[in-house]
Structure formats: structure tokens, C-alpha cells
Amino acid sequence: MSDNKTLQAVKGMNDILPDEAQLWLWFEDTVREWLEGYGYRNIRMPLVEPTALFKRAIGEVTDIVEKEMYSFEDSLNGDQLTLRPEGTASCVRAVLQHNLLYNAPQRLWYAGQMFRHERPQKGRYRQFHQVGVEALGFAGPDIDAEQIVMCVRLWKKLGIRDVALQINTLGDAASRQRHREKLIAYFEQHKEVLDADAQRRLYSNPLRILDTKNPAMQALVSAAPKLMDELEAEAIVHFEAVQAILTQHDIAFEINPRLVRGLDYYNRTVFEWVTTRLGAQGTICAGGRFDGLIEQIGGKPAPACGFAMGVERLLALLQEDGMQNPPAPLDVYVVHQGEQAQEMAWRVAENLRDGGLRVLLHCGGGSFKSQMKKADGSSAVCAVIIGDDEVAANVVMLKPLRGGEQQRVGLEELQRKICELIK
């Protein structure tokens, strides 16, 4: 017996319907223009990567690798594969595989779906979309600061408000090792307060304990040894230079010593843009420096810095501010009735498209009245109406849909007349 139950999308993997997709298209156009303004070029990577890439890059003792990745075995050859949970590792893999750093540093960006198996909630989905920005081969603090300055420009372009910048430095490998040893010693003295996750990470990744959301552990974490106390002079100078550039650009920020990020590959500068308007999922954009990742994945050592932003969260902020889904852009709705009128309507529509206009040719028949009702409900600026009389005279009726008088127009001047209405 067949199961005729209506199939639904996987929970946490959402359809984006046509009305809503218009807002996405506007957002994507704005982002592309913004990134081109800073000299970033687009790169596109597969959705599926070897599982080993993320274990090596993100860290095996992280929530993403331990709990959230969609991993499976390729039934053809037994390879262990994973739907990408983030984009940086994939981007670096592609850069190394195709030797893009051979001649010059790279400014790259990508956009698309990421996948994490977690409990869906507002702003946190199992399939979600990110825009990622990576600058590979740049060692100085100027690129760290520029990426933060870039974000400020985007927030202005989008009209995003009520976001705050938090920054921190994670130092270099030696300082993190000293800090790690002190954290382990400190938390060993307070094991009775540690929850299960913290106890599991105590010896493998104690830095992640600082990022706990458990209220019962907040006092303990606040009193923990500070990484800032272990920093080498070079890392301090780098971080101070980042702050100086932000101050020069009047960008307000808060130094948050507990900001560690959830991926092991970060070092030195890390930052997050946060809002209080999305509940628990308040981070809309985050990133930092990852100077060790290229070597970690198998390349020659090279510095790098980047960030990613959550598209769903940014659009949620815009909609909270009252932004409406823009209508599908349309210039002309072609109304017609009769066989000869239909033939002429096809020719007229194609000619108008040749001239660069966006034209919807009515399909499915219907009276002039019903067709005009659909034209009025569309986003078109005007309707072109063709019936038997128009075919005989080789003209059309041009009707403005947002106010104005209907007029009889010859085919040779139709394009010009429509363009005048659109202006």
C-alpha cells in the first residue's frame, strides 16, 4: 500500500518563496556591489567536501565536528564526505588545490548554503546561507581593520541598525599554549562546577569552556586566567594597531576577553557584530585571523583573515525594521484576445524585450477584463492591449497602470513611449 502523505521539507531547511526571494535578490545584488568596491573576487566551492577537511580545519573537539555535521559514506567508493558546515575551510582547500597564492595574495568571497544538524530556532537553521569574505596572504593589521570597516559600510547600505562590535585577540601559538596550561590547572581545581561539556573539553580544548552559555558556570569562567595576560609583544602591537585604525574611522568597539569563536583555526584578531534584537542568535557577522589554517590543511604557511555573515539573520533584522519584500520588477504587461492578436502580442513582447524591457505576456486566455485585473495586480508600469481592431490598424493601446490616460500608439514608437512612462 503506497503512502500518499504529503511530503514536507526537512525541518530547519526552508523554502524561500517568490515574494520573499525578491528581498534575497536585492540583498545579493547589494552585497556583490559592496564586495566589488573593495576588490574582492567571487569563488564557488562544492557543497560536499571530504570529512577530513573539516576535522583538520575546525578541530575534532568542537560542537560543529562532534555534533552538527551532516556526514556520510559515499556508496560508490567508501569516501567519508560531509555537507559543508562553514565556508573558510572549503575556500582555503580550493585556493591550495589550484595554487591561487602562487603569484599574489587573494581577496575572495563566496555565498551559499551551509549545513549543521542542530535544533532549529529563529535565526538558526539546519540549512542556512552565508556570505564569506577571505583575504589570504595578508599579514598586517590593516587587513583585519579593513574587513571591519567594510562591514560598517554594508550596514549603512542595508540600513542595519542596533549592532555592536566586539573584538578580542587570541594571540599566537605559544601564548595560547601557556594560557591552555593555566586554564586546565584552574578548572581542575573547580571540577565540581564544570558541566558535562566542560569536563569533556577540559584536556582537549579548554579554551572552548570560556564560551559556555551555562549560567551556573558564568562566575567560574569570569574568574578564569585571561589570555590577554599571556600575549607576546608582537601580538599586542598587532591588536593595538587594529584598534587604532578603528578609532581613526570612528568605529565604536568593545574588547571582550571571552570572545574565542567556535572554530579552532582562529588566532590573533577575532570579532563579532552582535544585536540584541534576535534573541539568543544575536551574532550576525563574525570572523578574524587564521594564520595557521593554510599550513594546517597542507599548504605553505601564509597569513589569512576573513569573516562570514548569516543571510537569514540579516534579513530578519531588515524585516523587523519594516522592510517589505519588493515586488518582482516588471515594466509591461501584454494583454491580448483573439488568434491574430496573440500572434501580434508575441512579436510585440519579444521586440520590447530586445529593447531591454521586462515584459510579461499574458498566457491562459480570458476576457480583457480578467486580464486587466491581473495587469493591475502586477508590478508593471503599463499594459499593452491588443485586440482585433489594433491588429487591423497595426497599433496597440498603451495604458499606464499607475495613473495616466490610455493612448493609441504605433509599433514604431511603442518602445519610446513606454520608456517615457517608466522614467
PyMOL commands that set and color helices and strands:
alter all, ss='L'
color gray80, all
select helices_A, chain A and resi 18-36+51-58+63-68+88-97+141-158+173-188+191-193+196-201+206-211+215-222+227-230+233-248+293-297+311-320+339-354+368-377+388-393+411-422
alter helices_A, ss='H'
color red, helices_A
select strands_A, chain A and resi 41-42+48-50+71-73+80-83+106-115+127-136+164-169+254-255+267-274+283-289+304-310+332-336+359-361+382-386+395-400+407-410
alter strands_A, ss='S'
color yellow, strands_A
deselect
rebuild
show_as cartoon
